[in-house]
Amino acid sequence: MPSRNITKLDVAESYYHVYARGINKQELYLNAADYKYFIKLFERYLSRKISLSKSGVGYPNYAAKVELLCYCLMPNHFHLLLYQFDQKYMSRLMRSIMTSYSRYFNLKYKRTGAVFESTYKASKIDYQSYLEHITRYIHLNPRYYKRYPYSSVKYYTKDELTAPEWINTARILDIFENKDDYKQFLGDYESHKSMLDELRHELADG
């Protein structure tokens, strides 16, 4: 079973369900531009090509160290599924993303102080058989998940869409026959609820 809410456990070649929310459960994203900026941070830190700041300095690049498998951004929290190749790089990636977004958010809204409630929470996924269920847990967070714009579900369910290079859907989709098979899996609510009952106390809070 996944290990409950452990952020200190740092293991190479491991899957993690990562979660964080806004301070005092306040909203992290106040409009579409905020969501898009956060998603742009995935591209900045996980694309194979190093991104440059306005001053020409390269941002840290974690493309060969961490993979983003799926994500969902909700108004006051987010969920990610990550695969870490080497120790410490998941924490470095999360520090880069959360620090960059906090700086952006505070500057845009003329505020100071913490944006996130605390450091992220992470649950290590110990068995491959649970990966598919974790992705469903993440993708079904929004009520109208099929048309929700701020999750990776579209890259898992729409044949005409190819995932950008900063997200790796193959690790999960290879478990299924095709995208239609994954869509049917998402729609299987009875099975979903049954699995959530089993995982409820093991997944990162959310």
C-alpha positions in Angstrom: 0.0 0.0 0.0 1.1 3.6 -0.4 2.8 5.1 2.6 0.6 7.8 4.3 1.7 11.4 3.9 5.4 10.8 4.1 7.6 13.7 2.8 10.9 12.6 4.4 10.9 9.2 2.7 13.0 9.9 -0.4 13.6 6.8 -2.6 15.1 6.6 -6.1 13.0 5.0 -8.9 9.7 5.5 -7.0 6.2 6.8 -7.7 4.7 9.5 -5.5 1.3 11.1 -5.1 2.0 14.7 -4.3 -0.5 17.2 -2.8 -0.5 20.8 -1.5 -3.1 23.4 -0.8 -3.4 27.1 -0.2 -2.7 28.6 3.2 -5.9 28.5 5.4 -7.5 26.6 2.5 -7.5 29.8 0.5 -7.7 29.7 -3.3 -4.4 29.3 -5.1 -5.7 30.2 -8.5 -8.0 33.2 -8.9 -8.4 33.2 -12.7 -7.5 31.3 -15.8 -4.1 33.1 -16.1 -3.1 31.7 -12.6 -3.8 28.1 -13.6 -2.0 28.6 -16.9 1.1 30.0 -15.1 1.3 27.1 -12.8 1.1 24.6 -15.7 3.7 26.7 -17.5 6.0 25.9 -14.5 5.8 22.2 -15.4 7.1 23.1 -18.9 9.8 25.3 -17.4 11.3 22.7 -15.1 10.5 19.5 -16.9 11.0 20.1 -20.6 14.2 18.6 -22.1 15.3 22.0 -23.3 16.5 24.4 -20.5 14.3 27.4 -20.1 15.9 30.8 -19.7 14.8 33.7 -17.4 14.4 37.2 -18.8 18.0 37.9 -17.8 19.2 34.9 -19.8 19.9 32.7 -16.8 18.9 29.1 -17.1 16.3 27.7 -14.7 17.0 24.4 -12.9 16.0 21.5 -15.1 14.7 18.2 -13.8 13.7 16.4 -17.0 16.2 13.5 -16.6 15.5 13.2 -12.8 11.7 13.4 -12.4 8.7 12.6 -14.5 5.2 14.2 -14.2 2.7 11.5 -15.0 -0.6 13.3 -14.3 -1.9 16.4 -12.6 -5.1 18.2 -11.5 -5.2 21.8 -10.3 -8.2 22.6 -8.1 -9.1 26.1 -6.9 -7.4 25.7 -3.5 -5.1 22.6 -3.9 -3.3 20.5 -6.5 -2.6 16.8 -7.0 0.4 15.4 -9.0 1.7 11.9 -9.7 5.4 11.9 -10.1 8.1 9.3 -10.8 11.5 10.1 -9.3 14.6 8.6 -10.9 17.1 9.9 -8.3 16.8 10.8 -4.7 16.2 14.4 -3.7 15.0 15.6 -7.1 11.3 15.4 -6.4 11.8 17.8 -3.4 13.9 20.1 -5.6 11.3 20.1 -8.3 8.5 20.9 -5.8 10.6 23.6 -4.2 11.2 25.2 -7.5 7.5 25.1 -8.6 6.1 26.3 -5.3 8.6 29.0 -4.8 8.2 30.3 -8.3 4.4 30.3 -8.0 4.4 32.0 -4.6 6.6 34.8 -6.0 4.3 35.2 -9.0 1.1 35.1 -6.9 2.4 37.6 -4.3 3.7 40.0 -6.9 0.5 39.9 -9.0 -1.9 40.3 -6.1 0.3 42.7 -4.1 0.5 40.5 -1.0 3.2 39.0 1.2 3.6 35.9 3.2 3.0 32.2 2.5 0.8 31.1 -0.4 0.8 27.4 0.4 -0.4 26.0 3.8 2.9 24.1 4.3 5.4 22.1 2.3 3.8 19.5 0.0 2.6 16.1 1.2 3.7 13.0 -0.6 2.7 9.3 -0.5 5.0 6.8 -2.0 3.3 4.3 -4.2 4.8 0.9 -3.5 2.9 -1.3 -6.0 2.4 -0.9 -9.7 -1.1 -2.2 -9.4 -2.1 1.0 -7.5 -0.9 3.4 -10.1 -4.0 3.3 -12.3 -6.2 3.9 -9.3 -4.1 6.9 -8.1 -4.5 8.5 -11.6 -8.3 8.0 -11.4 -8.4 9.6 -7.9 -6.5 12.6 -9.3 -8.4 12.9 -12.6 -11.9 12.6 -11.0 -11.3 15.4 -8.5 -13.4 17.9 -10.6 -17.1 17.2 -10.7 -17.1 17.7 -14.5 -13.8 16.1 -15.0 -14.3 15.3 -18.8 -14.2 19.0 -19.7 -12.1 20.3 -16.9 -9.3 22.4 -18.5 -6.7 22.2 -15.7 -5.9 18.6 -15.5 -4.0 16.0 -17.6 -7.2 14.0 -18.2 -7.4 15.2 -21.8 -4.1 13.7 -22.7 -5.4 10.3 -21.4 -8.7 10.3 -23.1 -8.6 12.2 -26.4 -7.0 10.4 -29.3 -6.4 13.6 -31.2 -4.3 15.1 -28.4 -0.6 14.3 -27.9 0.8 15.0 -24.5 3.5 17.7 -24.3 7.0 16.4 -23.7 7.0 17.5 -20.1 4.4 15.0 -19.1 4.7 11.2 -19.6 1.4 9.5 -20.0 2.9 6.3 -21.3 3.7 4.8 -17.9 0.0 4.7 -17.1 -1.6 4.2 -20.5 0.6 1.2 -21.2 -1.3 -0.5 -18.4 -4.5 -0.2 -20.5 -5.3 -1.4 -24.0 -5.9 2.1 -25.4 -7.4 5.5 -24.4 -10.9 4.2 -24.7 -10.1 1.5 -22.2 -8.8 4.2 -19.8 -12.0 6.3 -20.4 -14.1 3.3 -19.4 -12.0 2.9 -16.3 -12.6 6.5 -15.3 -16.3 6.0 -15.8 -16.5 3.0 -13.6 -17.7 4.8 -10.5 -18.7 1.8 -8.5 -15.2 0.3 -8.8 -13.8 3.8 -8.2 -15.7 4.2 -4.9 -14.7 0.7 -3.8 -11.1 1.4 -4.4 -11.2 4.8 -2.7 -12.6 3.1 0.4 -9.6 0.8 0.4 -7.1 3.7 -0.2 -8.8 6.4 1.8 -6.3 6.3 4.7 -3.3 5.7 2.6 -3.5 8.5 0.0 -2.2 12.0 0.6 -4.9 14.1 2.2 -7.2 15.7 -0.2 
